[in-house]
Amino acid sequence: MDRRAFIKKAAMAGGTVAATGLAAPAIAQGVMELKMVTSWPKSFPGLGTAAERFGARLEAASGGRYVVKIFAGGELVPPLQCHDAVQDGTADMYHSADYYYQFKSRGYAFFTSVPFGLRADEMEAWILHGGGQELWDKLGATFGIKHLPCGNTGAQMGGWFNRPINSLDDFKGLKMRIPGLGGEVIRALGGTTVTLAGAEILPALETGMVDAVEWVGPWGDLEFGFHNVVKNYYYPGFQEPGSMLGLGLSKKLWDELSDADKMMFETCALAENNFDHAEHNARNLAALNVLTSEHDVVLWEYPDDVFQGFGNAAKDVLAAAGDTDAMTKEIYASFMAFRKQAADWSRYSDQAYMNKRALVDF
């Protein structure tokens, strides 16, 4: 059986158990059902499916000792209240984007994606080898939550607009769905922003509640159908160069796990982190071609002066966020130091190679 079929079979088995509920003998035999809440629509490509694959991996790796019952956004709690659900014991874990919870601590904004920040591979390097995980754990412990990376969308698009963007003045009075620190950049430029869960974005665009939206990239954007309302699609996304999805587990649950089981949770989460990032990279171009060739979407590159304006505003936004409290100051200092290291190395590695690769046309 190949790997894809194995994961699919495991997911189906997990869904069957979750739907019917665990019988008392199964619980007595050492099977533990864990409730996971998510911020995503059920089985939404790359996001909802990432949560489902993690659950399937954990069940398979544990030999069925753990069964994850997954609740899509809104099924058990609202999509943007997953952190609360784990904190108050309504759920055992969540799968979400931690910048949704920056109202709890500004530090959380740095654990999804930051304007002009780290790419997906750089984010993984900071988390795993640059002290990021330790800071994430320190922050989460104040809320009784253990955090793990569990997915990444890779580079995101700039967003969908109901009119072309020619200058920074076009952001004055613009109403845009954009969360996290990216939203604060738009506000600094004179726009108005809202944070909406995925399923709420299209209705807001259709009714004129917002003039522009950003979600992820072509694969997910095509699924939501933003192209049916607006046609101006901008790139690149300054706001999220590599957005990490987070698994948040009850720290009480985590602390009670054996060392072997902790390793199993970590390994399953990291496997999904890598799988999800690869899947987004594999699917986005095909979806972009569908948008432009079949749905008359107009692809625009942000003008250089507009992008420079984003950067100037972002520098002030990040500095202000990083000066909020002692915990966030520590996170900000670590993140920005690693950003400089990553940017310096990239000049000789990825950036240099990409520039040279563009010279060769096969």
N, C-alpha and C positions, 0 to 999 in steps of 0.2 A: 504494500500500500504506500503511495507517495505521501509526502508531508502534507500537502494541501488537503488531500482526501482524509488524512488522519485527523487534522484539526477540525475539518468540517464534521466528521463523524463524532468527534468528542464534543463539539458544540451542540450537535443535535441531541446527544445523550444527556448533556447538562440541562438543555432546555426542557427535556421530557421530565427529568426529576424535579426541576424547579416548578414546572407547571402543575404537577400532581401533588407536590408536597412530600416531605420525607416521612416515611412510616416510622413509628416508634422503634421497631426492631432495628431499622437502619441506623437510627441515632444511637441506640444502645451498642451497636457494633462499631462505634467510633467514627461515624460519618458526621461532619460538621457542615451545616448549611450557612453560608455567609451572604448577607444582603449587600449588594452593590447598587448605589444610585449613580446616575450619570447625568451629564448636562446635554445629552444628545438625543435626537429622535431615534427610535428603535432601528437598529441595523443600518444607521446612516453611514455611507461609505467613508472609511478611513478614521471615523470617530466612534460611532456606535459599534462598528465592527471590531475596532481595536479593543474595546471593553469586552466584547463577547469572546474574542480570541484569547484574551488573557484568562478569562474564566475557564475556557476550554483547556488551555495549557495547564492551568493549576489543577484542574480535576484529573487530567490525564497523568501529570507528573506525580500527583499524590496517590495514584492508584484508586481514585474515587473517595479518598478520605475527606477531601474538601469539595463541596459543590457550591458554585456561585450562582445565586439567584439575582438576575440583573433587572433593574428597573430603569427604563428610559426616562428622559427628562419629563417631569410632570406626572409620572405614574405613581410615585410614592411621595416625592417632594418636588417643588418647582425646580426647573433646570439649573438655576443659579443659586440654589440653597443646599447644594451637596455638602459643602464644608460643615454647615450647621447640623446636617443630618448625622454625620459621623461624630461631631463634637457632642451632640446631645444623646447619642446612642440609638437613634432611629435606624441607622444603617451601620454596618461593620466597615464599609469602605466606599470610596467614591472614585469615579474616573471623570476628570474634568480638566479645565485650564485654570491654573491657580491665580492668574491675574483677575479673575472674576471676584476674588476675595481680598483685593487690596484695601477694601474698606475696613477689614479686620486688622491688617497690618500692611503698610506700604511696601514692606519687604516682599510680599507675595508677588508684586508686579514683576520682580526680577526672575521669577521661576517659571515663566511661560515664554515671553519674548520681550525684548526691549528695542525701541526705535534706534536704528543704526547700531544694534548690538551684535550678538553672536549668531553665526549660522548654526544649523542643526549640529554639524559635527563639532563645532567649537563649543556649543552649549553642552554637549555630552562630555567634552574634555574638561570643561569647568566643573561640572557636576561630579564626575568620576575621579578626576585627577587634580583639580584646582581648588578644592576646599568647598565647592558648592553644596555637595550632599551634606556635609557636616553643618553648614549654616542653615540649610533647609530643615534638617532634623532639629536644630536648636530653635528655629522659628516654630516649627510644627509642635514641638513639645509643650509650648505655652498654651496650645489649644487641645492637647491630648491626641495629636495626630502624628503618624509616621508617614513620610513621603517617599515615593519612588518614581523615577521616570518611566513612563509607559506609553510612548508614542511620540511622533514628531511629524508635523506637516511639511517640514522643509520650508523653503522660501515661499512667501505668500505674494499674491498680487496686490496691487494698490487699491483696487476697488471699482465699483460701478457708480457712474454719475449720470444724472439726467441732462447734463450739458457738458460741453468740453471744458477742460481746465487749461487756461492759457497763462495765468499769472497767479501769484499769491492772493491778489484781490478777490479772486473767484471763490476763496474760502470764507470770505466775510459774509456772515449770515447764512452760510451753508449748514443744513441739518444733516448729520451723518451718523450712521450706526458704526461706531468703532470703539472698542473697549480698551482698558489698560492705559499705559502711558502714551500710546499712539493717539488715543482720544484727547489727552491733555495737550498734545502738540496741535491738533486741529483747533482746540479751544483757544490756544495761544495765538493762533492765526486769525481769530475772529469768528470761528464756526461754533455751532452748537452740536453737542454729541449726546448719544444715548447708548447704553449697553443693553442689548437685547439677546435673548437666547436664540439659537439657530432657527427654530420653527416660527419665531415671531418676526423674522426679518422681512420676508417677502410680503406679508400683509402690510407692514409699515411702509414698504416701498410702493405698493399698489395704491394705498390710500393717500399718499403724499405726506405721511407723518415724517418721512425723511426724504432728502434729495439724493442721498448717496449712501452706499453700504459697502463694507468690506466683510468678507467671511474667511475664506481660506485661499483657494486656488481653483483653476478650471474644473477639476474633477468634482469637487464638492459644490461649486457654484452652479455648474450645469445641472446637477441633481436638484438643487433648490429652484432653478428656473428664473433666476434674476434677469436673464436675457429676454424674457417675455415682457418685461416692463421697461428696461432701459438698455441702450446699446453701446454706451461708451465705457470701455473696459481699460483700466490703466495699470501700468507696470513701471518699475518694480515696486513692491510694497516696502516702504521705508519702515513701517510700523512693526513688522514681524518677519525678520529674516530667517527665523528657524524656530517655530513655536512648539515647545515641549508640552505634551499632555502628561498630567500627573495622576498617580494612584495615591490616594490618601487613605490610610488604614487607621482604625482605632489603635492608639498606642497601648491601651490595655490589652487588646488582642495580640498585638505585636510582641509585647513583653512576655506574654505567656507562651509564645511559640518556642519550640526547641530550636537550637542553632541550625539543625538540618532543615527544618521547615522554613526558617527565616531565609536560608540560602535558596530554597526552592521558590519562595515568593519573589525574591530579588531576581533570580535567574529567569523566571517566567516573565516578569515585568521588563527586564532588559531585552529579552528575545522579542517581545512585542514592540518595544521601542525601535529596534532595528528593522523589524518586519514592516511596521507602519510607515516609517520614513522611506524605505525602499518602495513601498506600494504607491505612495504619493508621487514619487519621482517617476514611476513606471506609468502612471495613469494620466498625469496632468497634460502632457503634450497632445495625446489623442483627443482628450476632452476639449482642449483649446482649439484644435482643428475643427471639431464639430461646431463649436460656438461661432467661429469665423466663417466657415464654409457653408453651414446649413442654417444659421440663425442670424446672419447679417450683423454680427457683432463687430464693432469697430475697435481695433486694438490701438491704444495710444501709449507712447512712452512719455512719462513726465518730463517736461522741459527741465534743463539743467538748473536754471535759476530757481524754479519751483522746488526742486529737490534740495538745493542748497538752503533755501528758506526753511524747509522741513528740518534740516540738520541744525541750523542756528537755533530754532525754537526747541528742538529736542535736547540740545546741550543744557539749556536752562531748566527744562522740565525735569531731566534726570537729576541734575544737581539739587533742585528743590526737593524732589522725592527722597533723595539720599540723605537729606538733612532733617528728616522727620523725627526720628527717635534713635536711640542707641543701637537697637537691633538692626534697623534699616541702614544706618550709617555703616555698620560692619559689612552687611551684604553688599551695599553699593561700592564700598572700597574694594572688596574682593572682586566683584564683577568687573569694575572698570579697569583694575589692574590686569585681569586676565584678558579683557578686551584688547588692551594695548599689546600684550604679548601675542595674542592671536593675529592681530592686524600686522604686526611686524613680521611674524613667521609667514603669513599668507603672501606677502610681497615676493617671497622667494619660492613659494610652493604653489598653492592653488591659483592665486591671482596671476602669477607669472606664467603658469602653464596654460590657463584659460586664454590669456592674451596671445600666446604663441600658437595655441591650437586653432584660434580663429584665422590664422594666416594660411592654414592648410585646408583645402577643399577636396574631399574625397568624392 
